[in-house]
Amino acid sequence: MTFGLKSSLLLLVILLFIDCLHVQAEKCKPSGKIRGKKPPPGECNQGNDSECCEEGKLYTTYKCSPTVSSHTKGWLTLNGFDKDQDGGGPAECDNHYHSNDIPIVALSTGWYNKGNRCFNNITITGNGRSVVAMVIDECDSTVGCDSDHDYQPPCDNNIVDASRAVWKALGVPEHEWGGMDITWSTA
């Protein structure tokens, strides 16, 4: 009788463990869609090859990002953090604009984690090099196509939106700046 109880408990523990692994391995799924609005004339800053929202087009939104690991896969994009650049308003972490000559980033909503990563450093690896950059902003994955977001679509859920200094430190030729597969981790 004891052997049967021990076996049953062991099986239950194994099944619970497998179920937990399955839940952790699930991917971040879209949370909804927003309909694009045509920006007023001259209101969408297309610096750094930024995209402007299109009237009536549906854009996917996310409240989550893929799970963070020691080698989190992401998509590096180029962002302007100075005033009147494609980054829109001031940084979410401190409500200030920042120089693009320092290694700084905005993370997708899920990774930004309601500001819990503000002023923390992350290590970005790409192009055979690594750089440490500070998180100072959110690349909003939940809303977009409005004046607060410079009439740009919501960010995907895997974005590390980086200053010029990050791209330079990774040794990427300037004509290739814009989008690149990377990995990142907390520094």
Steps between C-alpha positions, in 0.01 A plus 500: 500500500782743588672443167180590313458824698864601448475426128179701474653798681813485284289487185294797623816704569639417154174598330485829692862573407432430130189719513703787651763465228228509235350819645843667514577397144180651356565792271367846555179526301346816350265686733300679234506731202469873441387667183746743344417867460651720235743743663436872455729650233860523626423329831664159444877513538649248258856543627698176534267341241207509743164386368190720513159351573271439204132594510286195575787249525480265800808489723563220752550597865671310783496530879783247531840416356688171467649364823830663601796261523878522496479525118162657425442526125387839377487736204727805525357818347631854475336774707560871544479601867563875445213749481319512163631159394311185412487378862199721565478656847746501785623169648252318725756438776577866579288717267816642336656487155842336465806519278531235232874498564461287813397132498133508598194295405124475513355153559168355382219532756535154653877527542469860625293341778308809617826690548669235713795493259545879502865602534612136505770394258460224247767330290417489129683253277495519123731519200765306698523770771334602825409833656349602833208745470265661751122456479339846502178458304215274393436402140124484544347176376149579623412821315617716211379702200448809717688821579656353818660231283595728211228335284705180483354149541535311829836327545525126457546306823872425445648844437821648640481855359855635520690827467767557234766434766380139537516439125850655485624288793373186326709597196207497259571709187273805502334406171378177671345671805129444549426139589710206616459175694671521839498338841493689826519433872506697823850636564 
